[in-house]
Amino acid sequence: MATPQQNIEPYPVPAAQPAPAPLPNPQGCQFCGGTPTLKTTVRGHQGMVIIMRFLKVRGLFCRTCGIAVHREMTTKTLWQGWWGIASLVIAPITLVINLVARVRFGRMTPPANGMRPPLDPGKPVIRRAGAIGVLAPFLIVGAVALGAELDDSADTAEVGACMHIGGTENAPEANVVDCGSAEAQFKVAERHEGSDAHCDRTVYSEYAEYGGRESFTLCLAPLP
């Protein structure tokens, strides 16, 4: 008697499963996951004449990522941090605080066991175009000093300065001039602040301004 045939289905082989992704190290760098890390804050500052912005990146940094963030924030501060009166003070303080963080990053060992490549530190700050911003405070102070030097308006006149009086009798215009120039007509003998002062008109000519940046009176002795 014939034996009946049986179809035997092969046992299915399970598909290969991908290896589970490694879990992030809670103590690793927030950018690359590497260790060792330093918990600190890297700061930046932007002065915009009237308003200002305080920038910061806070967290865990490995050596490489910390240096990269420091260079970026410091370059921004050097280029953008001076444009305001308060910023002239805040920007240097920010740079000093960042310098302390940079020294600490430099003492660390290179990162290991990261989940991704660390940030690219790029060029050192001194080799970046934004580093020229370190000259900004000197240029600002120089411009202010030059402006004050070139200001020949009467309200800058002190005792001993020479003056040229132009304009009309009803609307005189007074300017400080070099005492050796042909324009010099008078020398300031006395200067009085306020709107109530007067000169001895038997001795001096008088020039006064009221209601502007300040009120003052100049007693002028004619030059020979």
C-alpha positions as CSV (number, residue, x, y, z in Angstrom):
1,M,0.0,0.0,0.0
2,A,1.4,3.4,-1.0
3,T,2.5,5.8,1.7
4,P,0.8,9.2,1.4
5,Q,3.2,12.2,0.7
6,Q,3.4,15.0,3.2
7,N,4.5,18.6,2.5
8,I,6.7,19.9,5.3
9,E,6.9,23.7,5.5
10,P,10.4,25.0,6.5
11,Y,10.5,26.7,9.9
12,P,10.8,30.5,9.2
13,V,14.1,32.1,10.2
14,P,13.6,35.5,11.9
15,A,15.1,38.5,10.1
16,A,18.2,40.0,11.6
17,Q,17.4,42.9,13.9
18,P,19.5,46.1,13.9
19,A,21.6,46.6,17.0
20,P,19.9,49.0,19.4
21,A,21.3,52.6,19.3
22,P,23.4,53.4,22.3
23,L,21.7,55.5,24.9
24,P,23.1,59.0,25.4
25,N,25.5,59.5,28.3
26,P,23.8,61.9,30.7
27,Q,27.2,63.1,31.7
28,G,28.4,63.5,28.1
29,C,28.9,66.6,26.1
30,Q,25.6,68.2,25.0
31,F,27.0,68.5,21.5
32,C,28.8,65.3,20.8
33,G,28.2,63.1,23.8
34,G,31.9,62.7,24.6
35,T,33.6,62.7,27.9
36,P,35.2,64.1,30.0
37,T,33.0,67.2,30.3
38,L,32.9,70.5,32.1
39,K,29.7,72.2,33.3
40,T,30.0,75.9,32.6
41,T,28.5,78.9,30.7
42,V,30.1,80.6,27.7
43,R,28.8,84.1,27.2
44,G,28.5,86.7,24.5
45,H,27.4,90.3,24.2
46,Q,25.9,92.4,21.4
47,G,25.6,96.2,21.8
48,M,23.1,97.9,19.4
49,V,23.5,101.6,20.4
50,I,20.2,101.8,22.3
51,I,19.4,98.2,23.1
52,M,21.7,95.2,23.9
53,R,21.6,91.5,23.9
54,F,23.2,89.1,26.4
55,L,24.0,85.7,24.9
56,K,25.0,82.5,26.6
57,V,25.4,78.8,26.0
58,R,25.1,76.8,29.3
59,G,25.6,73.1,29.9
60,L,28.2,70.3,29.6
61,F,31.1,70.8,27.2
62,C,33.9,68.5,26.2
63,R,37.2,70.1,25.4
64,T,36.8,70.4,21.7
65,C,33.1,71.6,21.7
66,G,33.9,74.0,24.5
67,I,36.7,75.6,22.6
68,A,34.5,75.8,19.5
69,V,31.7,77.6,21.3
70,H,34.1,79.9,23.1
71,R,35.7,81.0,19.8
72,E,32.3,81.7,18.2
73,M,30.9,83.7,21.1
74,T,34.1,85.6,21.7
75,T,34.4,86.6,18.1
76,K,30.8,87.8,18.1
77,T,31.5,89.9,21.2
78,L,34.7,91.4,19.7
79,W,32.8,92.4,16.6
80,Q,29.4,93.3,17.9
81,G,29.9,94.0,21.6
82,W,31.0,97.6,21.7
83,W,28.2,99.6,20.1
84,G,26.7,101.3,23.1
85,I,27.8,103.3,26.1
86,A,27.1,100.5,28.6
87,S,28.4,97.9,26.2
88,L,31.9,99.5,26.4
89,V,32.0,98.2,30.0
90,I,30.0,95.0,29.6
91,A,31.9,93.7,26.6
92,P,35.3,93.6,28.3
93,I,33.8,91.9,31.4
94,T,32.2,89.2,29.1
95,L,35.6,88.6,27.4
96,V,37.3,88.1,30.7
97,I,34.6,85.7,31.9
98,N,35.0,83.7,28.7
99,L,38.8,83.7,29.0
100,V,38.4,81.9,32.4
101,A,36.3,79.2,30.7
102,R,38.8,78.9,27.8
103,V,41.6,78.2,30.3
104,R,39.5,75.5,31.9
105,F,38.7,73.9,28.5
106,G,42.4,73.9,27.7
107,R,43.3,71.8,30.7
108,M,40.9,69.0,29.7
109,T,41.8,65.9,27.8
110,P,40.4,65.3,24.3
111,P,36.9,63.8,24.2
112,A,36.2,60.1,23.9
113,N,33.2,57.8,23.5
114,G,31.1,60.4,21.8
115,M,28.0,59.6,19.8
116,R,28.8,62.0,17.0
117,P,31.8,64.1,15.9
118,P,32.6,67.1,18.2
119,L,32.1,70.7,16.9
120,D,34.8,72.1,14.6
121,P,36.7,74.7,16.7
122,G,37.8,76.5,13.5
123,K,40.5,79.1,13.5
124,P,41.8,80.7,16.7
125,V,40.0,84.0,17.6
126,I,43.0,86.1,16.7
127,R,43.0,84.7,13.1
128,R,39.4,85.5,12.5
129,A,38.2,88.6,10.7
130,G,35.9,89.5,13.6
131,A,39.0,89.9,15.9
132,I,39.6,93.3,14.4
133,G,36.7,94.4,16.5
134,V,39.1,94.6,19.5
135,L,40.1,97.9,18.0
136,A,36.6,99.2,18.1
137,P,36.8,100.8,21.6
138,F,40.0,102.6,20.7
139,L,38.4,103.9,17.5
140,I,35.3,105.1,19.4
141,V,37.3,106.9,22.0
142,G,39.5,108.4,19.3
143,A,36.5,109.6,17.4
144,V,35.0,111.2,20.5
145,A,38.3,112.9,21.3
146,L,38.7,114.1,17.8
147,G,35.2,115.4,17.7
148,A,35.8,117.3,20.9
149,E,39.1,118.7,19.5
150,L,37.4,119.9,16.4
151,D,34.4,121.4,18.2
152,D,35.0,125.2,18.0
153,S,31.6,126.3,19.3
154,A,31.5,129.0,22.0
155,D,30.4,126.7,24.7
156,T,33.8,125.0,24.7
157,A,35.7,128.3,25.3
158,E,37.7,128.5,28.5
159,V,39.6,131.4,30.0
160,G,42.6,132.2,27.7
161,A,40.9,130.9,24.6
162,C,40.8,133.2,21.6
163,M,37.5,134.0,19.8
164,H,36.2,135.2,16.5
165,I,32.8,137.0,16.6
166,G,30.8,137.0,13.3
167,G,27.2,137.1,12.3
168,T,25.1,140.2,13.0
169,E,24.6,142.4,16.0
170,N,21.3,140.8,16.7
171,A,22.5,137.2,16.0
172,P,26.2,137.0,16.7
173,E,28.2,133.8,16.0
174,A,31.2,133.1,18.2
175,N,33.8,130.4,17.5
176,V,37.0,129.4,19.2
177,V,40.0,130.1,16.9
178,D,43.8,129.7,17.2
179,C,45.3,132.7,18.9
180,G,47.9,133.0,16.2
181,S,45.4,133.2,13.4
182,A,44.2,136.3,11.6
183,E,40.6,135.5,12.7
184,A,41.4,136.0,16.4
185,Q,39.7,139.1,17.7
186,F,39.2,138.6,21.5
187,K,40.6,136.5,24.3
188,V,38.3,135.1,27.0
189,A,39.2,136.9,30.2
190,E,36.3,135.5,32.3
191,R,33.7,132.8,32.0
192,H,30.6,132.7,34.1
193,E,28.0,129.9,34.2
194,G,24.3,130.5,34.4
195,S,22.0,133.1,32.9
196,D,22.4,135.9,35.5
197,A,26.1,136.7,35.1
198,H,27.3,139.9,33.4
199,C,30.7,141.3,32.5
200,D,32.1,144.7,33.4
201,R,31.2,146.4,30.2
202,T,33.7,149.2,30.8
203,V,36.5,146.7,30.4
204,Y,35.2,143.8,28.4
205,S,32.9,142.9,25.5
206,E,30.3,140.3,26.4
207,Y,29.0,137.2,24.7
208,A,26.3,135.1,26.2
209,E,24.2,132.1,25.3
210,Y,21.1,131.0,27.2
211,G,18.8,128.0,27.0
212,G,21.0,125.7,24.9
213,R,23.1,122.9,26.2
214,E,24.2,125.3,29.0
215,S,23.9,129.0,29.8
216,F,27.1,130.9,30.1
217,T,28.6,134.4,29.6
218,L,32.1,135.1,28.2
219,C,33.9,138.3,29.1
220,L,36.1,139.2,26.1
221,A,39.2,141.3,26.1
222,P,40.1,142.7,22.6
223,L,43.4,141.6,21.2
224,P,45.9,144.3,20.2
